[in-house]
Amino acid sequence: MDGDNLQSLALPEEKKAWFVHDRFGMFVHWGLYALPARHEWVKSREELNDADYQKYFDHFDPDLYDPREWARRAKAAGMKYVVLTTKHHEGFCLWDTKATDFKVTNTPYGKDLLRPFVDAFRAEGLRIGFYYSLIDWHHPDFTVDPRHPQRNHPDAMKINEGRDIKRYAAFMREQVRELLTEFGQIDITWFDFSYPQWKLGELVGKGHRDWESEKLVRLVRELAPDIIINNRLDLAGLQPDIVTPEQYMPRAWPKRDSRRVVWEACHTLSGSWGYHRDEDTWKSAEQLVQMLIGTVAMGGNLLMNVGPTARGTLDHRAISALATYEEWMAVHERSIIGCTQSDFTAPADCRLTQNGDSLYIHLFNWPYRHLHFDALAGKIEYAQFLHDGSEVTWLRPSSNTLWANTQFPVAEDELTFVLPVRRPKVVVPVIEVKLKAASAAGLQD
């Protein structure tokens, strides 16, 4: 298929306006891997075969599952959309699919998990996204490759002789059709992932030819014309609707062909996506909030992940992290939602976001009394702390009153905010600056 024809499947920019506005979403990784509780890739990492893994299927019973609680916590944290792993690499499906028996309705739990999830999050006003793994270590036609649990099996190549990746690609389309026709409007489809460059002996990774990605995108566009499709289908000829850097922060707004792209960083609260009982790199409150700010300050969205337990609950560490966002976003949401990168250059230890004539200065490191921001000289109408609405003043040109001990007057082209000595008791303080109408810097087109 030629690139121009394929590019016609890209979503127009105006159809992504809601996504760019909303900025903050919840990722949910949940599956059988919650039972071993030692990473969502446990089947591959430990090279478990289907018989080894069967015990998790046989004992999956999330009796405490209450998606309404998850949805309430997401909304309270300031999140505006959610993306759930309907099927992860293990191949286990959270809905009553007709395409395989490896699904939740055949476990001891015996009920569809996906429909109540969708209903609960919609009831809280969040848009719905479905993650769908292109990888499937359970499917009988998914060939052994460099990341497959059987990659080191002495008969790996022989096992592949009876497998047909084209049948698997057709299976995926059948499942995607179910997901996009049986649960109402779905706003995001999050495919994961392609790896044609990976090699292990005679085994090679998989890309768009294996997934038949062109057919898959056409099906998605047919069923959901306005849905957002991410960038992990290995389609070089298609400008993705969103770009999704994972577990790292770009140094600047990502570009493709010298043009800024719509992008979303995806991150974990700790070091794994699925529930990991003993993982101990949980991020601090400062890291969590600064990651959200830093992403929006470069024109991006943040998709922050939770990994529910095998009983269907969010563990205390995840609840604490969401509470961090809830407390901060309760008074700082307008410095995030609807904002983007500012054309002003931030002072040292600060990050900027902007929405029209409202500029937000996020102070990552609290200075002593003064914040110098000369680019704003003569451009400010008013300034205040966002958490309590208290005025933030600045030194006036030629005024020596507060600077008598330095004997340096304030020049016309200089601006210095006057801050309290003690940092306000919020994770990241924010100064909201109302710019004079003629002084508001231009924003993203």
C-alpha positions as a LaTeX table, in Angstrom:
\begin{tabular}{lrrr}
\hline
Residue & $x$ (\AA) & $y$ (\AA) & $z$ (\AA) \\
\hline
Met1 & 0.00 & 0.00 & 0.00 \\
Asp2 & 1.45 & 3.38 & $-0.95$ \\
Gly3 & 2.15 & 5.98 & 1.73 \\
Asp4 & $-0.25$ & 8.61 & 0.40 \\
Asn5 & $-3.16$ & 6.17 & 0.43 \\
Leu6 & $-2.28$ & 5.03 & 3.92 \\
Gln7 & $-1.90$ & 8.59 & 5.17 \\
Ser8 & $-5.55$ & 9.22 & 4.34 \\
Leu9 & $-6.34$ & 7.08 & 7.39 \\
Ala10 & $-4.74$ & 9.58 & 9.78 \\
Leu11 & $-7.14$ & 11.40 & 12.07 \\
Pro12 & $-7.61$ & 15.12 & 11.33 \\
Glu13 & $-6.11$ & 17.40 & 13.98 \\
Glu14 & $-9.48$ & 18.83 & 15.00 \\
Lys15 & $-10.66$ & 15.34 & 15.96 \\
Lys16 & $-7.86$ & 15.20 & 18.54 \\
Ala17 & $-8.71$ & 18.52 & 20.19 \\
Trp18 & $-10.40$ & 16.86 & 23.18 \\
Phe19 & $-7.30$ & 14.74 & 23.80 \\
Val20 & $-4.91$ & 17.69 & 23.64 \\
His21 & $-7.18$ & 19.62 & 26.00 \\
Asp22 & $-7.63$ & 16.86 & 28.60 \\
Arg23 & $-3.90$ & 16.20 & 29.12 \\
Phe24 & $-4.13$ & 13.58 & 31.93 \\
Gly25 & $-5.30$ & 9.98 & 31.78 \\
Met26 & $-5.22$ & 6.74 & 33.75 \\
Phe27 & $-3.61$ & 3.59 & 32.34 \\
Val28 & $-4.76$ & 0.29 & 33.86 \\
His29 & $-2.72$ & $-2.90$ & 33.42 \\
Trp30 & $-4.65$ & $-5.89$ & 34.72 \\
Gly31 & $-4.58$ & $-9.56$ & 33.90 \\
Leu32 & $-3.56$ & $-12.98$ & 35.15 \\
Tyr33 & $-0.08$ & $-11.62$ & 35.95 \\
Ala34 & $-1.60$ & $-9.96$ & 39.03 \\
Leu35 & $-1.57$ & $-13.40$ & 40.70 \\
Pro36 & 2.18 & $-14.13$ & 40.51 \\
Ala37 & 2.58 & $-10.40$ & 41.25 \\
Arg38 & 6.12 & $-10.22$ & 39.91 \\
His39 & 5.84 & $-8.23$ & 36.67 \\
Glu40 & 3.40 & $-8.36$ & 33.77 \\
Trp41 & 6.06 & $-10.06$ & 31.61 \\
Val42 & 6.45 & $-12.91$ & 34.11 \\
Lys43 & 5.50 & $-15.56$ & 31.55 \\
Ser44 & 8.26 & $-14.43$ & 29.19 \\
Arg45 & 10.83 & $-13.54$ & 31.84 \\
Glu46 & 10.58 & $-16.92$ & 33.53 \\
Glu47 & 9.96 & $-18.79$ & 30.25 \\
Leu48 & 6.76 & $-20.37$ & 31.53 \\
Asn49 & 4.80 & $-22.62$ & 29.19 \\
Asp50 & 1.01 & $-22.72$ & 28.99 \\
Ala51 & 0.81 & $-25.54$ & 31.52 \\
Asp52 & 2.93 & $-23.56$ & 34.00 \\
Tyr53 & 0.73 & $-20.50$ & 33.53 \\
Gln54 & $-2.59$ & $-22.34$ & 33.76 \\
Lys55 & $-2.71$ & $-22.12$ & 37.57 \\
Tyr56 & $-3.19$ & $-18.36$ & 37.35 \\
Phe57 & $-6.18$ & $-18.83$ & 35.05 \\
Asp58 & $-7.59$ & $-21.51$ & 37.35 \\
His59 & $-7.38$ & $-19.23$ & 40.40 \\
Phe60 & $-8.32$ & $-15.86$ & 38.92 \\
Asp61 & $-11.18$ & $-14.54$ & 41.10 \\
Pro62 & $-11.13$ & $-10.76$ & 41.69 \\
Asp63 & $-13.96$ & $-10.87$ & 44.21 \\
Leu64 & $-13.34$ & $-7.31$ & 45.45 \\
Tyr65 & $-13.46$ & $-5.73$ & 41.99 \\
Asp66 & $-15.35$ & $-2.43$ & 42.09 \\
Pro67 & $-14.65$ & $-0.36$ & 38.99 \\
Arg68 & $-16.80$ & 2.45 & 40.38 \\
Glu69 & $-14.17$ & 3.01 & 43.07 \\
Trp70 & $-11.39$ & 3.06 & 40.48 \\
Ala71 & $-13.35$ & 5.55 & 38.41 \\
Arg72 & $-14.02$ & 7.80 & 41.41 \\
Arg73 & $-10.34$ & 7.84 & 42.29 \\
Ala74 & $-9.34$ & 8.61 & 38.70 \\
Lys75 & $-11.76$ & 11.50 & 38.47 \\
Ala76 & $-10.68$ & 12.86 & 41.86 \\
Ala77 & $-7.04$ & 12.73 & 40.69 \\
Gly78 & $-7.92$ & 15.04 & 37.79 \\
Met79 & $-7.74$ & 12.34 & 35.11 \\
Lys80 & $-10.01$ & 12.85 & 32.11 \\
Tyr81 & $-9.71$ & 9.55 & 30.23 \\
Val82 & $-8.74$ & 5.94 & 30.89 \\
Val83 & $-7.02$ & 3.19 & 28.88 \\
Leu84 & $-7.47$ & $-0.43$ & 30.03 \\
Thr85 & $-5.57$ & $-3.54$ & 28.92 \\
Thr86 & $-8.39$ & $-5.57$ & 27.39 \\
Lys87 & $-5.73$ & $-8.17$ & 26.46 \\
His88 & $-2.05$ & $-8.03$ & 27.39 \\
His89 & 0.83 & $-10.10$ & 26.00 \\
Glu90 & $-0.24$ & $-13.18$ & 27.96 \\
Gly91 & $-3.34$ & $-13.36$ & 25.73 \\
Phe92 & $-5.90$ & $-13.35$ & 28.56 \\
Cys93 & $-9.07$ & $-11.39$ & 27.69 \\
Leu94 & $-11.05$ & $-9.31$ & 30.18 \\
Trp95 & $-14.30$ & $-9.59$ & 28.24 \\
Asp96 & $-16.52$ & $-12.41$ & 27.02 \\
Thr97 & $-14.92$ & $-12.66$ & 23.59 \\
Lys98 & $-16.21$ & $-15.21$ & 21.11 \\
Ala99 & $-12.77$ & $-15.63$ & 19.53 \\
Thr100 & $-11.04$ & $-17.60$ & 22.32 \\
Asp101 & $-11.76$ & $-19.56$ & 25.49 \\
Phe102 & $-8.84$ & $-17.86$ & 27.24 \\
Lys103 & $-11.10$ & $-15.26$ & 28.83 \\
Val104 & $-12.35$ & $-14.09$ & 32.17 \\
Thr105 & $-15.79$ & $-15.69$ & 31.87 \\
Asn106 & $-14.12$ & $-19.11$ & 31.97 \\
Thr107 & $-12.22$ & $-18.39$ & 35.21 \\
Pro108 & $-13.63$ & $-18.89$ & 38.72 \\
Tyr109 & $-14.76$ & $-15.24$ & 38.59 \\
Gly110 & $-17.00$ & $-16.14$ & 35.66 \\
Lys111 & $-18.12$ & $-12.62$ & 34.71 \\
Asp112 & $-17.21$ & $-9.99$ & 32.13 \\
Leu113 & $-14.88$ & $-7.38$ & 33.63 \\
Leu114 & $-14.89$ & $-4.95$ & 30.75 \\
Arg115 & $-18.51$ & $-3.84$ & 30.53 \\
Pro116 & $-18.81$ & $-2.76$ & 34.19 \\
Phe117 & $-15.47$ & $-0.99$ & 33.84 \\
Val118 & $-16.65$ & 0.99 & 30.83 \\
Asp119 & $-19.95$ & 1.84 & 32.50 \\
Ala120 & $-18.26$ & 2.99 & 35.71 \\
Phe121 & $-15.76$ & 5.29 & 34.04 \\
Arg122 & $-18.33$ & 6.71 & 31.66 \\
Ala123 & $-20.55$ & 7.50 & 34.64 \\
Glu124 & $-17.72$ & 9.64 & 36.05 \\
Gly125 & $-17.35$ & 11.50 & 32.76 \\
Leu126 & $-14.08$ & 9.91 & 31.60 \\
Arg127 & $-13.49$ & 8.98 & 27.98 \\
Ile128 & $-12.69$ & 5.33 & 27.28 \\
Gly129 & $-9.60$ & 3.81 & 25.67 \\
Phe130 & $-8.88$ & 0.14 & 24.97 \\
Tyr131 & $-5.33$ & $-1.21$ & 25.03 \\
Tyr132 & $-4.96$ & $-4.31$ & 22.87 \\
Ser133 & $-1.73$ & $-6.30$ & 22.72 \\
Leu134 & $-0.51$ & $-7.32$ & 19.29 \\
Ile135 & 1.49 & $-9.97$ & 21.13 \\
Asp136 & $-0.22$ & $-13.12$ & 22.38 \\
Trp137 & 1.87 & $-15.82$ & 24.07 \\
His138 & $-1.15$ & $-18.11$ & 24.46 \\
His139 & $-2.57$ & $-18.17$ & 20.95 \\
Pro140 & $-1.74$ & $-21.38$ & 19.03 \\
Asp141 & $-0.88$ & $-19.46$ & 15.83 \\
Phe142 & 1.39 & $-16.86$ & 17.44 \\
Thr143 & 4.85 & $-17.89$ & 16.32 \\
Val144 & 7.75 & $-18.20$ & 18.73 \\
Asp145 & 9.99 & $-15.12$ & 18.47 \\
Pro146 & 12.81 & $-13.45$ & 20.47 \\
Arg147 & 10.50 & $-12.46$ & 23.34 \\
His148 & 8.22 & $-15.48$ & 23.37 \\
Pro149 & 8.34 & $-17.64$ & 26.54 \\
Gln150 & 9.47 & $-20.61$ & 24.41 \\
Arg151 & 12.27 & $-18.72$ & 22.64 \\
Asn152 & 14.93 & $-20.97$ & 24.19 \\
His153 & 13.02 & $-24.19$ & 23.69 \\
Pro154 & 15.24 & $-26.63$ & 21.75 \\
Asp155 & 12.41 & $-27.21$ & 19.28 \\
Ala156 & 11.36 & $-23.58$ & 18.87 \\
Met157 & 11.68 & $-23.59$ & 15.08 \\
Lys158 & 9.83 & $-26.89$ & 14.84 \\
Ile159 & 7.00 & $-25.52$ & 16.99 \\
Asn160 & 6.60 & $-22.69$ & 14.49 \\
Glu161 & 6.09 & $-25.05$ & 11.59 \\
Gly162 & 2.49 & $-25.64$ & 12.58 \\
Arg163 & 1.66 & $-22.01$ & 13.28 \\
Asp164 & 0.15 & $-19.47$ & 10.90 \\
Ile165 & 0.61 & $-15.80$ & 11.76 \\
Lys166 & $-1.99$ & $-14.85$ & 9.14 \\
Arg167 & $-4.62$ & $-16.77$ & 11.08 \\
Tyr168 & $-3.50$ & $-14.91$ & 14.16 \\
Ala169 & $-3.84$ & $-11.55$ & 12.37 \\
Ala170 & $-7.41$ & $-12.49$ & 11.40 \\
Phe171 & $-8.07$ & $-13.42$ & 15.04 \\
Met172 & $-6.92$ & $-9.97$ & 16.14 \\
Arg173 & $-9.25$ & $-8.25$ & 13.71 \\
Glu174 & $-12.13$ & $-10.36$ & 15.00 \\
Gln175 & $-11.39$ & $-9.27$ & 18.57 \\
Val176 & $-10.91$ & $-5.62$ & 17.65 \\
Arg177 & $-14.28$ & $-5.73$ & 15.90 \\
Glu178 & $-15.86$ & $-6.97$ & 19.12 \\
Leu179 & $-14.19$ & $-4.28$ & 21.19 \\
Leu180 & $-15.27$ & $-1.47$ & 18.88 \\
Thr181 & $-18.86$ & $-2.62$ & 18.36 \\
Glu182 & $-20.02$ & $-4.04$ & 21.69 \\
Phe183 & $-19.10$ & $-1.35$ & 24.22 \\
Gly184 & $-20.38$ & 1.92 & 22.78 \\
Gln185 & $-18.14$ & 4.76 & 21.69 \\
Ile186 & $-14.46$ & 4.06 & 22.30 \\
Asp187 & $-12.19$ & 7.10 & 22.07 \\
Ile188 & $-8.70$ & 5.57 & 21.94 \\
Thr189 & $-7.32$ & 2.29 & 20.66 \\
Trp190 & $-3.87$ & 1.65 & 22.10 \\
Phe191 & $-2.03$ & $-1.13$ & 20.22 \\
Asp192 & 1.16 & $-2.58$ & 21.72 \\
Phe193 & 3.71 & $-3.25$ & 20.13 \\
Ser194 & 6.00 & $-3.95$ & 17.14 \\
Tyr195 & 9.59 & $-5.20$ & 17.28 \\
Pro196 & 10.82 & $-6.32$ & 13.82 \\
Gln197 & 14.40 & $-5.36$ & 14.74 \\
Trp198 & 14.67 & $-7.94$ & 17.53 \\
Lys199 & 16.58 & $-11.14$ & 16.71 \\
Leu200 & 17.59 & $-14.29$ & 18.58 \\
Gly201 & 19.35 & $-16.88$ & 16.46 \\
Glu202 & 16.94 & $-17.80$ & 13.67 \\
Leu203 & 14.02 & $-16.14$ & 15.47 \\
Val204 & 12.99 & $-12.64$ & 14.41 \\
Gly205 & 10.61 & $-10.10$ & 15.90 \\
Lys206 & 7.28 & $-9.02$ & 14.47 \\
Gly207 & 6.09 & $-5.93$ & 12.62 \\
His208 & 3.38 & $-4.63$ & 10.33 \\
Arg209 & 3.54 & $-7.57$ & 7.92 \\
Asp210 & 2.84 & $-10.01$ & 10.75 \\
Trp211 & 0.02 & $-7.92$ & 12.25 \\
Glu212 & $-1.33$ & $-7.00$ & 8.80 \\
Ser213 & $-1.42$ & $-3.52$ & 10.27 \\
Glu214 & $-2.88$ & $-1.83$ & 7.19 \\
Lys215 & $-5.96$ & $-4.06$ & 7.33 \\
Leu216 & $-6.21$ & $-3.49$ & 11.06 \\
Val217 & $-6.14$ & 0.30 & 10.76 \\
Arg218 & $-8.70$ & 0.23 & 7.97 \\
Leu219 & $-10.99$ & $-1.88$ & 10.14 \\
Val220 & $-10.61$ & 0.49 & 13.07 \\
Arg221 & $-11.36$ & 3.51 & 10.89 \\
Glu222 & $-14.41$ & 1.75 & 9.42 \\
Leu223 & $-15.82$ & 0.91 & 12.86 \\
Ala224 & $-14.78$ & 4.09 & 14.71 \\
Pro225 & $-13.92$ & 6.93 & 12.32 \\
Asp226 & $-13.07$ & 9.41 & 15.09 \\
Ile227 & $-11.03$ & 7.12 & 17.32 \\
Ile228 & $-7.40$ & 7.93 & 18.18 \\
Ile229 & $-4.89$ & 5.24 & 17.12 \\
Asn230 & $-1.40$ & 5.20 & 18.63 \\
Asn231 & 1.93 & 4.69 & 16.88 \\
Arg232 & 2.93 & 1.09 & 17.63 \\
Leu233 & 1.76 & $-0.74$ & 14.52 \\
Asp234 & 5.04 & $-0.31$ & 12.61 \\
Leu235 & 3.44 & 1.70 & 9.81 \\
Ala236 & 6.09 & 4.06 & 8.47 \\
Gly237 & 3.72 & 5.46 & 5.84 \\
Leu238 & 1.08 & 6.53 & 8.35 \\
Gln239 & 1.41 & 9.65 & 10.49 \\
Pro240 & 0.20 & 8.30 & 13.85 \\
Asp241 & $-2.59$ & 10.09 & 15.68 \\
Ile242 & $-0.44$ & 10.14 & 18.80 \\
Val243 & 3.18 & 9.29 & 19.62 \\
Thr244 & 3.69 & 7.41 & 22.89 \\
Pro245 & 7.15 & 7.62 & 24.55 \\
Glu246 & 7.27 & 5.05 & 27.34 \\
Gln247 & 9.06 & 5.36 & 30.67 \\
Tyr248 & 11.17 & 8.34 & 29.66 \\
Met249 & 10.73 & 12.08 & 29.30 \\
Pro250 & 11.68 & 13.68 & 25.96 \\
Arg251 & 14.03 & 16.64 & 26.11 \\
Ala252 & 11.66 & 18.70 & 23.94 \\
Trp253 & 8.32 & 18.50 & 22.14 \\
Pro254 & 8.67 & 15.48 & 19.81 \\
Lys255 & 8.63 & 16.17 & 16.07 \\
Arg256 & 8.17 & 14.19 & 12.88 \\
Asp257 & 9.30 & 15.68 & 9.58 \\
Ser258 & 10.17 & 18.86 & 11.52 \\
Arg259 & 6.57 & 19.26 & 12.72 \\
Arg260 & 5.37 & 18.91 & 16.29 \\
Val261 & 3.28 & 15.82 & 16.92 \\
Val262 & 0.47 & 15.09 & 19.35 \\
Trp263 & 2.10 & 12.98 & 22.03 \\
Glu264 & 1.45 & 11.16 & 25.26 \\
Ala265 & 4.04 & 9.94 & 27.74 \\
Cys266 & 3.08 & 6.72 & 29.51 \\
His267 & 4.57 & 6.02 & 32.91 \\
Thr268 & 4.21 & 3.78 & 35.94 \\
Leu269 & 3.79 & 4.72 & 39.58 \\
Ser270 & 6.56 & 2.21 & 40.32 \\
Gly271 & 8.81 & 0.16 & 38.04 \\
Ser272 & 6.27 & $-2.23$ & 36.51 \\
Trp273 & 2.93 & $-1.96$ & 34.76 \\
Gly274 & 1.13 & $-4.91$ & 36.31 \\
Tyr275 & 0.78 & $-5.42$ & 40.07 \\
His276 & 4.21 & $-6.23$ & 41.49 \\
Arg277 & 4.03 & $-6.98$ & 45.18 \\
Asp278 & 7.74 & $-6.60$ & 45.98 \\
Glu279 & 8.77 & $-3.87$ & 43.50 \\
Asp280 & 10.18 & $-0.96$ & 45.47 \\
Thr281 & 10.88 & 2.01 & 43.19 \\
Trp282 & 7.63 & 3.86 & 43.82 \\
Lys283 & 7.88 & 7.49 & 42.82 \\
Ser284 & 7.76 & 10.29 & 45.36 \\
Ala285 & 5.00 & 12.87 & 45.47 \\
Glu286 & 7.36 & 15.43 & 43.91 \\
Gln287 & 8.28 & 13.10 & 41.04 \\
Leu288 & 4.64 & 12.30 & 40.30 \\
Val289 & 3.51 & 15.91 & 40.12 \\
Gln290 & 6.64 & 17.12 & 38.34 \\
Met291 & 6.21 & 14.45 & 35.65 \\
Leu292 & 2.70 & 15.69 & 34.92 \\
Ile293 & 3.81 & 19.31 & 34.81 \\
Gly294 & 6.91 & 18.56 & 32.76 \\
Thr295 & 4.90 & 16.68 & 30.15 \\
Val296 & 2.32 & 19.43 & 29.66 \\
Ala297 & 5.13 & 22.02 & 29.64 \\
Met298 & 6.37 & 20.28 & 26.46 \\
Gly299 & 2.90 & 20.12 & 24.89 \\
Gly300 & 2.16 & 16.50 & 25.81 \\
Asn301 & $-0.28$ & 14.32 & 27.74 \\
Leu302 & 0.52 & 12.03 & 30.65 \\
Leu303 & $-0.97$ & 8.53 & 30.89 \\
Met304 & $-0.18$ & 7.31 & 34.41 \\
Asn305 & $-0.57$ & 3.62 & 35.17 \\
Val306 & $-2.07$ & 1.63 & 38.03 \\
Gly307 & $-1.80$ & $-2.17$ & 38.34 \\
Pro308 & $-4.70$ & $-3.63$ & 40.33 \\
Thr309 & $-4.22$ & $-6.66$ & 42.57 \\
Ala310 & $-5.51$ & $-10.16$ & 41.88 \\
Arg311 & $-8.54$ & $-9.47$ & 44.09 \\
Gly312 & $-9.46$ & $-6.41$ & 42.06 \\
Thr313 & $-8.29$ & $-3.68$ & 44.40 \\
Leu314 & $-5.80$ & $-0.85$ & 44.15 \\
Asp315 & $-3.09$ & $-1.41$ & 46.73 \\
His316 & $-2.22$ & 1.22 & 49.33 \\
Arg317 & 0.78 & 2.55 & 47.38 \\
Ala318 & $-1.30$ & 3.18 & 44.28 \\
Ile319 & $-4.04$ & 4.81 & 46.36 \\
Ser320 & $-1.46$ & 7.06 & 48.00 \\
Ala321 & $-0.06$ & 8.11 & 44.61 \\
Leu322 & $-3.53$ & 8.91 & 43.28 \\
Ala323 & $-4.20$ & 10.90 & 46.45 \\
Thr324 & $-1.08$ & 12.95 & 45.70 \\
Tyr325 & $-2.54$ & 13.91 & 42.34 \\
Glu326 & $-5.96$ & 14.51 & 43.89 \\
Glu327 & $-4.63$ & 16.95 & 46.47 \\
Trp328 & $-2.47$ & 18.87 & 44.00 \\
Met329 & $-4.93$ & 18.91 & 41.09 \\
Ala330 & $-7.79$ & 20.05 & 43.33 \\
Val331 & $-6.27$ & 23.54 & 43.36 \\
His332 & $-3.89$ & 23.46 & 40.37 \\
Glu333 & $-5.94$ & 21.79 & 37.64 \\
Arg334 & $-6.20$ & 24.87 & 35.49 \\
Ser335 & $-2.41$ & 24.97 & 35.11 \\
Ile336 & $-2.68$ & 21.54 & 33.41 \\
Ile337 & $-6.04$ & 20.98 & 31.72 \\
Gly338 & $-6.38$ & 23.00 & 28.53 \\
Cys339 & $-2.74$ & 24.14 & 28.75 \\
Thr340 & 0.25 & 23.63 & 26.53 \\
Gln341 & 3.87 & 24.67 & 26.14 \\
Ser342 & 4.55 & 28.39 & 26.51 \\
Asp343 & 6.65 & 30.40 & 24.10 \\
Phe344 & 8.39 & 32.02 & 27.07 \\
Thr345 & 11.61 & 30.43 & 28.31 \\
Ala346 & 11.27 & 29.27 & 31.91 \\
Pro347 & 13.52 & 30.64 & 34.66 \\
Ala348 & 15.90 & 28.19 & 36.31 \\
Asp349 & 14.18 & 25.35 & 38.23 \\
Cys350 & 10.76 & 26.24 & 36.81 \\
Arg351 & 8.39 & 24.81 & 34.20 \\
Leu352 & 5.84 & 26.85 & 32.26 \\
Thr353 & 2.41 & 26.01 & 30.91 \\
Gln354 & 0.05 & 28.42 & 29.23 \\
Asn355 & $-3.58$ & 28.77 & 28.25 \\
Gly356 & $-4.22$ & 31.96 & 26.30 \\
Asp357 & $-3.32$ & 34.94 & 28.47 \\
Ser358 & $-2.87$ & 32.76 & 31.57 \\
Leu359 & 0.74 & 31.77 & 32.18 \\
Tyr360 & 1.58 & 29.26 & 34.90 \\
Ile361 & 4.99 & 29.21 & 36.57 \\
His362 & 5.61 & 25.90 & 38.36 \\
Leu363 & 8.40 & 26.22 & 40.90 \\
Phe364 & 10.26 & 22.92 & 41.16 \\
Asn365 & 12.87 & 24.40 & 43.49 \\
Trp366 & 11.83 & 27.11 & 45.95 \\
Pro367 & 14.03 & 30.24 & 45.69 \\
Tyr368 & 14.87 & 32.63 & 48.48 \\
Arg369 & 12.48 & 35.59 & 48.27 \\
His370 & 12.92 & 36.46 & 44.60 \\
Leu371 & 12.17 & 34.89 & 41.22 \\
His372 & 13.70 & 36.72 & 38.26 \\
Phe373 & 11.71 & 36.56 & 35.01 \\
Asp374 & 12.79 & 39.49 & 32.87 \\
Ala375 & 10.91 & 38.32 & 29.76 \\
Leu376 & 7.68 & 39.32 & 31.53 \\
Ala377 & 8.74 & 42.90 & 32.17 \\
Gly378 & 5.87 & 45.24 & 31.26 \\
Lys379 & 3.60 & 42.31 & 30.27 \\
Ile380 & 1.85 & 41.41 & 33.53 \\
Glu381 & $-1.61$ & 42.48 & 34.56 \\
Tyr382 & $-1.79$ & 40.47 & 37.80 \\
Ala383 & $-0.13$ & 37.50 & 39.54 \\
Gln384 & $-1.24$ & 35.16 & 42.30 \\
Phe385 & $-0.49$ & 31.78 & 43.85 \\
Leu386 & $-2.85$ & 29.26 & 42.34 \\
His387 & $-3.35$ & 27.17 & 45.48 \\
Asp388 & $-4.92$ & 29.98 & 47.52 \\
Gly389 & $-5.40$ & 32.99 & 45.20 \\
Ser390 & $-3.06$ & 35.18 & 47.23 \\
Glu391 & $-1.37$ & 38.01 & 45.36 \\
Val392 & 2.23 & 37.70 & 44.21 \\
Thr393 & 3.84 & 41.12 & 43.78 \\
Trp394 & 6.88 & 42.14 & 41.75 \\
Leu395 & 9.42 & 44.90 & 42.07 \\
Arg396 & 8.64 & 48.02 & 40.08 \\
Pro397 & 11.20 & 49.70 & 37.82 \\
Ser398 & 13.32 & 52.39 & 39.54 \\
Ser399 & 12.04 & 51.28 & 42.93 \\
Asn400 & 14.84 & 51.02 & 45.47 \\
Thr401 & 12.65 & 50.40 & 48.51 \\
Leu402 & 13.08 & 46.63 & 48.75 \\
Trp403 & 16.54 & 46.68 & 47.24 \\
Ala404 & 18.13 & 49.33 & 49.44 \\
Asn405 & 20.58 & 46.85 & 50.90 \\
Thr406 & 21.83 & 45.90 & 47.43 \\
Gln407 & 21.99 & 49.42 & 46.01 \\
Phe408 & 20.86 & 48.07 & 42.62 \\
Pro409 & 17.71 & 49.64 & 41.14 \\
Val410 & 15.23 & 47.65 & 39.00 \\
Ala411 & 15.57 & 48.41 & 35.31 \\
Glu412 & 12.64 & 48.81 & 32.92 \\
Asp413 & 13.48 & 45.54 & 31.18 \\
Glu414 & 13.76 & 43.51 & 34.41 \\
Leu415 & 11.10 & 41.75 & 36.45 \\
Thr416 & 11.48 & 40.15 & 39.87 \\
Phe417 & 8.65 & 38.45 & 41.74 \\
Val418 & 8.66 & 38.80 & 45.51 \\
Leu419 & 7.98 & 35.47 & 47.22 \\
Pro420 & 7.51 & 34.46 & 50.83 \\
Val421 & 10.58 & 33.07 & 52.52 \\
Arg422 & 8.80 & 29.83 & 53.35 \\
Arg423 & 7.53 & 27.60 & 50.59 \\
Pro424 & 3.75 & 27.10 & 50.51 \\
Lys425 & 2.67 & 23.64 & 51.72 \\
Val426 & 1.92 & 22.20 & 48.29 \\
Val427 & 4.03 & 19.68 & 46.39 \\
Val428 & 4.78 & 22.13 & 43.58 \\
Pro429 & 3.74 & 25.78 & 44.07 \\
Val430 & 2.34 & 27.56 & 41.02 \\
Ile431 & 2.19 & 31.26 & 40.21 \\
Glu432 & $-0.68$ & 32.15 & 37.90 \\
Val433 & 0.19 & 35.18 & 35.79 \\
Lys434 & $-2.47$ & 37.11 & 33.92 \\
Leu435 & $-0.76$ & 38.63 & 30.92 \\
Lys436 & $-1.80$ & 41.86 & 29.32 \\
Ala437 & $-3.87$ & 40.95 & 26.28 \\
Ala438 & $-1.37$ & 42.27 & 23.78 \\
Ser439 & 1.49 & 40.48 & 25.53 \\
Ala440 & 0.21 & 36.87 & 25.54 \\
Ala441 & 2.69 & 34.75 & 23.66 \\
Gly442 & 1.55 & 32.68 & 20.69 \\
Leu443 & 0.63 & 29.07 & 21.38 \\
Gln444 & 0.63 & 25.88 & 19.36 \\
Asp445 & $-1.34$ & 26.15 & 16.12 \\
\hline
\end{tabular}
